[in-house]
Amino acid sequence: MLIKVTGPAQVIGGRSYCVFSSDDGKAKVPFPATLSFITRSGATKTYDAGCDDSWRDMTDALWLTTPWTDISGEVGQMDKTTVKFSIPMDNAISLRTVDDNGWFGEVSASGEIHVQATWRNIN
């Protein structure tokens, strides 16, 4: 099970950040981002996401299994887990643009969270 975040990004000081831009494109502001989930052992695992299009392993996520019947009447199971994507809005790096200028106003960004999974039916 793999997960990644894509979107505008830039590496600053060796770390990838999600980049939010003003409507006119003049202000580009870095924001840190994380992905987190609960593992089977009950610990919280957190990855620095940074919108960098890099896959992270979440094979050890805690899954909730519930019975499920499909449209044909076949009985199976549905497996669910919760993943939290966070962008702290109070990080000091976000007070300045990627060009190290102060900024004021509104910035925005869009991106996607991708999940890649393989299920094996092994008895």
N, C-alpha and C positions, 0 to 999 in steps of 0.2 A: 504494500500500500504506500503510495507516494503522493506528495502534495507540493504545489508550488504557487507562487504569486507572480503575476506578470503585470507590468505597467511601466510608466516612465520611471527610470531609475538612474542613479549616478553613484559612483564609488567616491567617497570622501574619506581620507585617512584610513584606507584599507577596508572600509565598511560600506555596504550598499544601502542606499536610502531610496525610498519612494519620493518622487519629485512632483510637487504640485505647482501649477503655473497660473499666472494671471491671464485674463482673457486676451490681453495684447501680447502675451508671451515674453514680456520683458522681465518679469519677476519669476524665478524658478526657485522654489523653496524645498529643501530636503526635510523629510520626516522619517524617523525610524519606524519600523513595523515588525510585529512578531506574530507567529503562529503558535498556538499552544493547545494541548489536549491532555487528558488524563490517561495514564498508561495502565496496563493490566495489574501492575503492582500498587496502583493507587497514587503514584507520584505524578506531578505535573511536569510534562516535558515542553520546553519552550525553544523555538527556533527563531533566530534573527531572520526575518523574511526579506525585507529590503526591496521588494518588487523586482528581484533580479533574475527571474525565470529559471531558478535552480531548484531541482527536485530535492525534497527532504523526506526521509523515511519515517513513516508512522505505522509500521507493521505492529508495533507493540501497543497500539491504542486499545483502550477498554471499549469493548463492543457490547451493546445491549441487544440481545437476541429475543425476538418475539415471533410466535407462530404467524403464518401468513398463508392464505389460500389464493391462488391466482384465478384468473377468469375462467379457466377450464376446469377448476375444481381441484387441481393438484395442490397438495399441502406441502408447504416448505417453511422457510424461516426468513425473516427480515432482520438484517444486522444494521445497527445504527451506532454512530459515535458523534460526539460534539467536538468541533474544532473552533477555536476562538482566534479571530484575526483582529489585532489591535494596532492602532496608530496613535501613540501618545501625542497630544497636541501641546504639551508643555515642555518639550525637550529643548534645551538651550541651543542646539544646532539649528532649530527651526526659526530662531529669531533673525537669522541672516539668510540671504540667498546663496545659491551655489557659487556666485561670484563674490561672496563675502560683503555684500551690501545690505544695509537695513531695508526693511520693506514694511508697507502698510497697505491694507486693503483685503481683497479676497483672492484666494488661489484655489484651484480645484484639480482633481485628477480622476481618472477612471482606469480600471484594470480588471483582471480576472483571477479567480482562484481555480486551479486545475487539480483534479484528483485522478490518479491512475491506480487501478486495482486489478488484481487477479484472484479469482476464487477457485479453489480446488475442492472437488467433492470427493474426499477420501474417508472411507469408513474404517 
